[in-house]
Amino acid sequence: MHVRVRLFAMLRERAGRDELELDLPDGARVSDALAELGDLTEGFSCVLAVNRVYAPDDQVLHEGDEVALIPPVSGGAAAVHVALRAEPLSLDALAERVRDPRAGAVVTFSGVTREVESLDYEAYAEMAEPALREIVEAAVARHGLCAAAAEHRVGSVPLSEPSVLVAASAPHRGEAFAGAREIIDAIKANAPIWKVEIDGGERRWVAGTRPENAPTE
C-alpha cells in the first residue's frame, strides 16, 4: 500500500520537499506510519492528520487517504482552548483567545437560555473536557483555522445568559464560519452534557439523543 504524506513547516524544510511516499503493508496503522517517519520527526512531537482529522495511533490507513504529518503548531496549546465553567461566560474574553495576526476573520457563537427561568447543566467533566478538546482540534485541522475555543457552563444559567460559547479565527470568513458551526453542532451532538429546564418551580430534563460518535453494535 502506497501512502502519500504531506509535509509542513520545519518538516518540509528538513525533508527538502512538500510530500513523501510510504510503502506500508495492508492494514498498517497510524503508529506504523509514524515509526517509518521516525528519522524525519526526530526531536519533534508529531501527529498524523488523516482526511483532515487528527488520527489516533491505532487508526488503520487506506490507500487514497489524505495524510499529513503535523509538527508542533506555532503557539502550542494557545491555538485551542476549551473549558467547563460554573461562573458566567465572557464572549469578549473568548474572542480575544483566538485573535491571530494571520486571521482575517473571527466568528463567535453564543447559545443563551430562552423561554424558561433558567437551565441547570450537568456534565461528566472528566469526559466532557477531552471531548470538547477533540471537537475543537478536529475543526482546526479540517478547516485550517488559526485558533478556536469553546466554553460551556455547568450549574444554573439564568434566562438570556450564555450557556455555551464558540470562537474561531481563520484567514478567510468561509473557514471561520464553517469551523465555528462544526464545533457547536458537534458539542450538541456528542459532548456528555445534560440540562434541566427550570420554570415556575418545575424541573424538566430536556430529552436528548444518542451521541453521534458512540459505537454501534
N, C-alpha and C positions, 0 to 999 in steps of 0.2 A: 504494500500500500504506500502510495506516494502522497505526502502531505506538504503543502507549501506553507511556510511560516513567515508572516510579515514582521519586519523589524523596525524599531523606532529609536530615536534619540541616541543615547550613548551606545546602545547595542548595534544600531545601524552603522555608526562610525567604527565601532570595533570590528564588525564583520566586513565593512567596506562595500556593503550592498543593502538593498531595501528588503530583500527576502531571501530565504534559502529553502531547500527541499530536503525533507527527511524521508528515508526509506524505512518504514516500520512494518512489523508483521500485522496481519489482520487481527483485530481485537485489541490492538495496542491502546493504552490509556494515556491520559494527560501526563501522569507520572513518568511513563516511558519516554514521552517526547521531551520532557524536562531533563531527564537523565541524558538523553542524546545531546542536549544543548548545554550540558554542564560546563564545557570549556568556554563557551561564549558568555555564559552568565556568571562566571566565577567573580565573586566579590559583590554581586547584586542579589537582592531578594526579588525574584521574578515570578510572575504567574502567567498562565495562558488564558487568553480570551478565545472562546470557540463560538463562532457565529455571533460575535459581538457581545457575548456574555461571559463574565469571569467563570472559569470552569474549575470544579473540584478535581483533585488528583486522580480519583477513580473513574472519571468520565471516559467512556470509550470514544475513540476518534474514528471518523469515517472519511474515506477518500471524498474529496469535494468540500469538506468543511472549510470555512473561513477561519484560519488560525492566526493569532497574533501573539507575539511574545511581549509582555508588558513589563518594562523595568519600573523601579520606584518612580511614582509621579512627583512632579515638582510641587512642593508644598505639603507632600505627605498627607497625613490624616486631615489636614485643614480642607482638602478638596471635598471631603464627605463628612457630614455631621448629622447625627441622629440623637434623639433624647426623648425620654418619658418624663413629664414634669407634673408635679402636684400644684405648682403655682401658675398664675396667668402667663400666657404665651405672648411674645412680642414679635410682631411681623417685621418691624424695622430692624430689630436685632438679628433676626434670621436672614433677612435680605443682605445685611452687612456681611454675614459669614460667607456668602457666595460671590461677593464682588471680586472681580479679577480683571487685570489690565487687558487680557485677551478677549474679554467678553463685550459684545455689543448689545446684548440683551439680558435682562434679568426678569424672570417671570416668577410671580408669587401666587399662592393659592391659600385661602383661609376658609376653613369649614367651621361654621358657627352654629350654636344651639338655636333652634327655631321652634315656635309654636307651643312649647312647653316651658314650665318654670325653670327647669334645669335638667341636665343629663348627668348621670353618675357613671363614670367609666372605671372598669376594672381591667387589668392587664396581667398576663402571665409574663412578668417583666424579664425573667431570665431567658425567655424565648422571644419575647416581643422586640427587645432592642436589637439582638442579632438579626431578626427578620427584617426590621426596618433598615439596618445597615446593608443587608444583602439586596433589598429592593432598590435602595438609592445607588449602590455601587453598580448594579446591573443597568440602571438608567444612564449613569455617567458613561459606561462603556458603550452602550447601544447607540446613544445619541451624540457622543462626542462632547459632552458637557464640560465646561471649565470647572464647575463645582456644583454641588447640590446638597440640600439639607432638608430634614423633616423632623418635626417635633409633635408629640401627641400628649394631650392632657390625661391624667388619671385623677380619680376623685370627682368632686362635684364641679360642673361647669354651668354657670347661670345663663339665662336667656341672653342671646346676642353676643356672648363671649366666644372666642375661637376655641375649638377643641382639637383641631389639627391644623398645622401649617406646613407648607411645602415651598421651597425656593430653589430655583435652578438658573444657572447662568451659562451662556454659550456665545460663540462668536456671532450667531445669527438667531433671529427670533423664532424661526421654524423649529430648530432643535431645542431651544429653551422651552417653548410651549409643549412640544411633544414629550420632552423629558419630565416636565412637571406633571403633565396629565398621566403619564405612565406611573409615576411614583404614587400619586394619590389613588389611582384605580387599584394598584397592587396592594397598597396598605388596606384599603377597604375590603379587598378580596382575600387577603392572606394573613395579615397580622393578627395574633391571638389577643384581641382587644374586644371587650363587650360593653354594652351600655344599657342603662336603665333610664326610662323616661319617668320623671317625677313631676306630677301635675295635680293640683288640688289635693295633696296629701297621698295620692295613689302612686304606687311604683309598678312599672310595666317593663319587663325585659323586652328589648327590641329583637324580633326574630331575625336570624341571620341565615347564612348558607354554609355548606361545607367548604373549607378552604380550597381554592382552585389548585394549589400546588400540593395538596395532600395525595399520597399514593392511593391508587385504586386496586381492587382485587383483580 
